[in-house]
Amino acid sequence: MKQETVLGPLDGNTLKELARVICGDDHLYYRRGFEIAQFLENAGWHNLPEYDGEYRGEWTLQLLMERRENPTELEKVLLRLADPREYLGEPEVLPTIVSAVNTFLVHEGFRLENPGGRPRVVVCDPAMAHPGHQAPVELKATMAEIIGEPRMAALLQRRLDEARTCFSEGAHVAAIIMLGSLLEGVLLTVIEERNASLLKNKDPNFIGLKALIDICHQAGWIDVDMERFSQAVCKYRNFVHPRREFREAHTPDRDTLTVSWYVVNGALNDLAASQPDADA
């Protein structure tokens, strides 16, 4: 039975960018010629010509162009790029690869995700690629660069991935609640890892997001603008309780979510930049 896909034929410039990521140019996950062939085989491509020393980028692009009218084959490549099994030796590069792909794939109306390690291509609004329709601040750090404990970093990365899924599906309230939960988890973990004494013997299970924001701001880990805007995320984070949303008589929309992305990305960037060894 033929595999179904959400993809359609991709633009030539999109395929050029896809070839660049596969090759690992621009400090991405570098693949030599024969490794590109192996990657495509792992993705499920058959009847590949033998790599004979041609320019890696041109050879890869030619193969992609040959299957341009076969979206199922292209989707296999995208899914393999987001597959953790492709990076068993360097798992920390996976979020960077997914982010690199999404910077151009979004223009086609699609997004690459791997929540829980399950790669998928989802439909999204191409407007997410334009200012005013996504967070104005680009996330420059991975969760592993902010959080030291690997399991917690992976858990929080999944929260971020799920928030993106909610965003792409137009689930604005769910995305904002997920972002608030993510920010709360990141801030608490950062405090515990950097200076647990700032909690002043308070039970971590009963410290609210607002208090965590104040602690991180006072410690100099997040800037004053992020501290101010973060208070809005606190408000909408509490919409996890339906009665709170009912009392506010306001349902968060796309603009509300855009502000929340701005806050969370900005706060995460601040936390990465303020790592004790960031300037070492």
Buried (B, 14 or more C-beta within 10 A) or exposed (E): EEEEBEBEBBEEEBBBBBBBBBBBEEEBBEBEBEBBBBBBEBBBBEEEEEBEEEEBBEBBBBBBBEBBEEBEBBBBBBBBBBBEEBBEEEEEBBBBBBBBBBEBBBBBBBBBBBBEEEBBBEEBBEEBBEEEBBBEBEBEBBBBBBBBEEEBBBBBBBBBBBBBBBBBBEBBBBBBBBBBBBBBBBBBBBBBBBEEEBBEEEEEEEBEBBBBBBBBBEBEBBBEEBBEBBEBBBBBBBBBEEEEBEEEEEEBEBEBBBBBBBBBBBBBBBBBBBBEEEEE
